[in-house]
């Protein structure tokens, strides 16, 4: 009795480990979101899920969240600041770009 093995290559096997956008679910007529691995002005974005990123200082202190919101005119980004003393989030505003939403944590 002879055992044979066949190797098949799936499309996932051929994707670079750094190309996370290729694994994002695709929706008809919509571009896959860019991965949230941004560091900007001393702040870091840590991806929580596809449409939500935690904004932290370099030391790990949580400042809040940036969330993608669907809008008829395109994606918007909602910034929410964490108020530790009150244990709640306060909406800072909605922006047309993720970088603008992230910048508001530096200036607000």
VEXNU-735719 format. One line per field, with one value per atom (N, C-alpha, C): residue number from 0; residue in three letters; atom name; x, y, z. Coordinates in pm, whole numbers, plus 50000, padded with zeros to 5 digits. Last residue first. Layout:
! VEXNU-735719
num = NUM|...
residuo = Ala|...
atomo = CA|...
c1 = X|...
c2 = Y|...
c3 = Z|...
//
This chain:
! VEXNU-735719
num = 107|107|107|106|106|106|105|105|105|104|104|104|103|103|103|102|102|102|101|101|101|100|100|100|99|99|99|98|98|98|97|97|97|96|96|96|95|95|95|94|94|94|93|93|93|92|92|92|91|91|91|90|90|90|89|89|89|88|88|88|87|87|87|86|86|86|85|85|85|84|84|84|83|83|83|82|82|82|81|81|81|80|80|80|79|79|79|78|78|78|77|77|77|76|76|76|75|75|75|74|74|74|73|73|73|72|72|72|71|71|71|70|70|70|69|69|69|68|68|68|67|67|67|66|66|66|65|65|65|64|64|64|63|63|63|62|62|62|61|61|61|60|60|60|59|59|59|58|58|58|57|57|57|56|56|56|55|55|55|54|54|54|53|53|53|52|52|52|51|51|51|50|50|50|49|49|49|48|48|48|47|47|47|46|46|46|45|45|45|44|44|44|43|43|43|42|42|42|41|41|41|40|40|40|39|39|39|38|38|38|37|37|37|36|36|36|35|35|35|34|34|34|33|33|33|32|32|32|31|31|31|30|30|30|29|29|29|28|28|28|27|27|27|26|26|26|25|25|25|24|24|24|23|23|23|22|22|22|21|21|21|20|20|20|19|19|19|18|18|18|17|17|17|16|16|16|15|15|15|14|14|14|13|13|13|12|12|12|11|11|11|10|10|10|9|9|9|8|8|8|7|7|7|6|6|6|5|5|5|4|4|4|3|3|3|2|2|2|1|1|1|0|0|0
residuo = Unk|Unk|Unk|Unk|Unk|Unk|Unk|Unk|Unk|Unk|Unk|Unk|Unk|Unk|Unk|Unk|Unk|Unk|Unk|Unk|Unk|Unk|Unk|Unk|Unk|Unk|Unk|Unk|Unk|Unk|Unk|Unk|Unk|Unk|Unk|Unk|Unk|Unk|Unk|Unk|Unk|Unk|Unk|Unk|Unk|Unk|Unk|Unk|Unk|Unk|Unk|Unk|Unk|Unk|Unk|Unk|Unk|Unk|Unk|Unk|Unk|Unk|Unk|Unk|Unk|Unk|Unk|Unk|Unk|Unk|Unk|Unk|Unk|Unk|Unk|Unk|Unk|Unk|Unk|Unk|Unk|Unk|Unk|Unk|Unk|Unk|Unk|Unk|Unk|Unk|Unk|Unk|Unk|Unk|Unk|Unk|Unk|Unk|Unk|Unk|Unk|Unk|Unk|Unk|Unk|Unk|Unk|Unk|Unk|Unk|Unk|Unk|Unk|Unk|Unk|Unk|Unk|Unk|Unk|Unk|Unk|Unk|Unk|Unk|Unk|Unk|Unk|Unk|Unk|Unk|Unk|Unk|Unk|Unk|Unk|Unk|Unk|Unk|Unk|Unk|Unk|Unk|Unk|Unk|Unk|Unk|Unk|Unk|Unk|Unk|Unk|Unk|Unk|Unk|Unk|Unk|Unk|Unk|Unk|Unk|Unk|Unk|Unk|Unk|Unk|Unk|Unk|Unk|Unk|Unk|Unk|Unk|Unk|Unk|Unk|Unk|Unk|Unk|Unk|Unk|Unk|Unk|Unk|Unk|Unk|Unk|Unk|Unk|Unk|Unk|Unk|Unk|Unk|Unk|Unk|Unk|Unk|Unk|Unk|Unk|Unk|Unk|Unk|Unk|Unk|Unk|Unk|Unk|Unk|Unk|Unk|Unk|Unk|Unk|Unk|Unk|Unk|Unk|Unk|Unk|Unk|Unk|Unk|Unk|Unk|Unk|Unk|Unk|Unk|Unk|Unk|Unk|Unk|Unk|Unk|Unk|Unk|Unk|Unk|Unk|Unk|Unk|Unk|Unk|Unk|Unk|Unk|Unk|Unk|Unk|Unk|Unk|Unk|Unk|Unk|Unk|Unk|Unk|Unk|Unk|Unk|Unk|Unk|Unk|Unk|Unk|Unk|Unk|Unk|Unk|Unk|Unk|Unk|Unk|Unk|Unk|Unk|Unk|Unk|Unk|Unk|Unk|Unk|Unk|Unk|Unk|Unk|Unk|Unk|Unk|Unk|Unk|Unk|Unk|Unk|Unk|Unk|Unk|Unk|Unk|Unk|Unk|Unk|Unk|Unk|Unk|Unk|Unk|Unk|Unk|Unk|Unk|Unk|Unk|Unk|Unk|Unk|Unk|Unk|Unk|Unk|Unk|Unk|Unk
atomo = N|CA|C|N|CA|C|N|CA|C|N|CA|C|N|CA|C|N|CA|C|N|CA|C|N|CA|C|N|CA|C|N|CA|C|N|CA|C|N|CA|C|N|CA|C|N|CA|C|N|CA|C|N|CA|C|N|CA|C|N|CA|C|N|CA|C|N|CA|C|N|CA|C|N|CA|C|N|CA|C|N|CA|C|N|CA|C|N|CA|C|N|CA|C|N|CA|C|N|CA|C|N|CA|C|N|CA|C|N|CA|C|N|CA|C|N|CA|C|N|CA|C|N|CA|C|N|CA|C|N|CA|C|N|CA|C|N|CA|C|N|CA|C|N|CA|C|N|CA|C|N|CA|C|N|CA|C|N|CA|C|N|CA|C|N|CA|C|N|CA|C|N|CA|C|N|CA|C|N|CA|C|N|CA|C|N|CA|C|N|CA|C|N|CA|C|N|CA|C|N|CA|C|N|CA|C|N|CA|C|N|CA|C|N|CA|C|N|CA|C|N|CA|C|N|CA|C|N|CA|C|N|CA|C|N|CA|C|N|CA|C|N|CA|C|N|CA|C|N|CA|C|N|CA|C|N|CA|C|N|CA|C|N|CA|C|N|CA|C|N|CA|C|N|CA|C|N|CA|C|N|CA|C|N|CA|C|N|CA|C|N|CA|C|N|CA|C|N|CA|C|N|CA|C|N|CA|C|N|CA|C|N|CA|C|N|CA|C|N|CA|C|N|CA|C|N|CA|C|N|CA|C|N|CA|C|N|CA|C|N|CA|C|N|CA|C|N|CA|C|N|CA|C|N|CA|C|N|CA|C|N|CA|C|N|CA|C|N|CA|C|N|CA|C|N|CA|C
c1 = 49283|49161|49189|49518|49484|49364|49544|49662|49624|49298|49342|49467|49285|49206|49242|49431|49493|49414|49239|49350|49414|49080|49019|49127|49269|49209|49148|49317|49426|49374|49076|49121|49231|48855|48974|49014|48631|48632|48756|48492|48587|48584|48316|48326|48409|48406|48355|48368|48414|48483|48429|48214|48237|48299|48346|48285|48317|48299|48356|48276|48377|48289|48364|48472|48459|48358|48540|48396|48366|48815|48750|48601|48868|48893|48820|48724|48736|48746|48829|48800|48825|48680|48783|48737|48624|48566|48680|48563|48662|48588|48469|48420|48527|48490|48562|48519|48314|48350|48417|48292|48326|48360|48026|48154|48179|47775|47878|48014|47628|47592|47697|47849|47778|47741|47964|47913|47831|48248|48103|48061|48514|48464|48312|48649|48557|48512|48890|48851|48771|48901|48882|48853|49138|49003|49002|49372|49310|49167|49547|49437|49378|49892|49775|49668|50126|50014|49889|50331|50345|50230|50235|50344|50361|49876|50006|50113|49624|49703|49824|49315|49420|49492|49189|49215|49329|48958|49097|49107|48726|48752|48899|48660|48613|48640|48779|48796|48760|48904|48833|48842|49133|49048|48964|49457|49334|49262|49582|49585|49452|49774|49643|49660|49954|49949|49805|50120|50004|50012|50321|50333|50216|50226|50243|50251|50121|50109|50126|50114|50168|50175|49889|49945|50000|49752|49882|49958|49490|49513|49641|49476|49500|49534|49205|49348|49371|48918|48981|49130|48841|48877|48949|48590|48732|48758|48288|48356|48502|48132|48139|48213|48063|48045|48050|48327|48186|48172|48552|48521|48371|48736|48619|48586|49092|48972|48853|49318|49235|49105|49444|49398|49306|49532|49413|49358|49768|49647|49522|50052|49940|49808|50250|50226|50106|50272|50222|50192|50142|50250|50195|49967|49963|50079|49951|50038|50041|49764|49904|49998|49525|49572|49719|49478|49515|49569|49643|49525|49569|49790|49817|49690|49825|49755|49787|49992|49994|49921|49932|49928|49924|50078|50034|50034|50015|50064|50006|50107|50036|50098|50064|50144|50056|50084|50000|50089
c2 = 56814|56834|56811|56754|56894|56918|56480|56560|56700|56398|56356|56432|56489|56562|56518|56309|56434|56506|56111|56081|56210|56246|56196|56165|56288|56402|56361|56019|56099|56223|55937|55876|55960|56192|56107|56054|56331|56262|56175|56300|56354|56272|56399|56309|56379|56429|56474|56367|56339|56463|56518|56189|56204|56340|56034|56157|56171|55753|55809|55932|55689|55697|55757|55728|55595|55595|55961|55936|55799|55949|55980|55948|55899|55796|55823|55934|56016|55919|55894|55823|55918|56030|56039|55967|55931|55930|55930|56018|56013|56022|55867|55927|55908|55911|55860|55937|55792|55899|55833|55694|55662|55788|55854|55785|55756|55959|56023|55956|55811|55804|55865|55644|55766|55757|55443|55452|55579|55505|55513|55525|55383|55412|55404|55535|55436|55478|55557|55611|55500|55615|55529|55611|55702|55689|55595|55680|55811|55803|55468|55477|55617|55437|55499|55518|55347|55254|55312|55517|55438|55342|55657|55561|55469|55655|55722|55615|55527|55524|55615|55446|55548|55549|55165|55228|55325|55142|55143|55218|54974|55040|55028|54808|54946|55024|54556|54621|54769|54601|54525|54606|54718|54635|54543|54833|54782|54688|55113|54968|54914|55386|55325|55175|55614|55486|55444|55932|55847|55720|56092|56038|55952|56147|56252|56202|55827|55964|56062|55515|55592|55736|55265|55397|55451|55047|55027|55158|54933|55037|55007|54884|54833|54946|55024|55009|54962|54836|54941|54916|54767|54714|54823|54950|54921|54869|54839|54902|54858|54694|54838|54910|54435|54487|54640|54382|54411|54468|54148|54248|54260|54117|54080|54189|54104|54174|54131|53999|53908|53973|54212|54106|54008|54363|54408|54301|54256|54220|54266|54179|54226|54185|54058|54199|54253|53802|53818|53962|53780|53821|53838|53501|53641|53668|53235|53314|53461|53123|53083|53172|53219|53275|53241|53064|53205|53267|52748|52832|52977|52480|52615|52696|52144|52247|52381|51848|51979|52077|51512|51621|51751|51203|51330|51434|50856|50972|51098|50542|50665|50778|50214|50335|50455|49882|50000|50125
c3 = 52140|52221|52368|52006|52024|52114|51988|52023|52063|51905|52039|52083|51646|51745|51887|51494|51534|51642|51438|51529|51580|51255|51379|51482|51052|51121|51255|50978|51033|51105|50873|50998|51061|50746|50735|50873|50805|50676|50659|51138|51042|50914|51429|51313|51206|51783|51655|51548|52046|52011|51880|52285|52142|52116|52562|52515|52367|52769|52648|52608|53118|53002|52885|53387|53326|53210|53501|53489|53429|53492|53620|53618|53216|53317|53448|52929|53049|53167|52601|52726|52843|52311|52414|52540|51987|52122|52223|51654|51762|51895|51355|51480|51588|51016|51131|51254|50728|50821|50940|50389|50527|50605|50197|50214|50361|50185|50103|50113|50371|50229|50135|50593|50560|50413|50860|50723|50707|51051|51047|50900|51245|51110|51112|51535|51479|51340|51774|51643|51575|52128|52012|51888|52387|52332|52213|52532|52519|52469|52742|52646|52650|52760|52821|52715|52637|52650|52715|52576|52697|52720|52356|52335|52455|52398|52398|52380|52174|52297|52282|52050|52043|52177|51886|52016|51998|51620|51665|51797|51415|51543|51580|51205|51200|51327|51258|51127|51127|51596|51493|51364|51701|51786|51699|51641|51581|51677|51779|51795|51745|51706|51683|51693|51909|51838|51821|51910|51939|51856|51822|51956|51999|51555|51654|51797|51492|51444|51561|51352|51463|51414|51242|51226|51358|51154|51217|51218|51032|51132|51209|50678|50813|50909|50490|50511|50655|50382|50461|50479|50042|50173|50253|49878|49889|50029|49736|49848|49852|49559|49542|49652|49785|49649|49647|50014|49993|49853|50140|50038|50024|50439|50361|50260|50416|50460|50375|50307|50384|50432|50192|50103|50176|50402|50330|50239|50493|50565|50492|50404|50323|50387|50544|50574|50499|50441|50578|50615|50108|50197|50338|49989|50032|50127|49933|49848|49887|50101|50117|50037|50001|50128|50148|49773|49756|49884|49835|49833|49814|49687|49734|49722|49781|49706|49769|49751|49814|49724|49819|49723|49800|49880|49935|49824|49904|49831|49892|50011|50044|49964|49907|49895|49926|50000|50000|50000
//
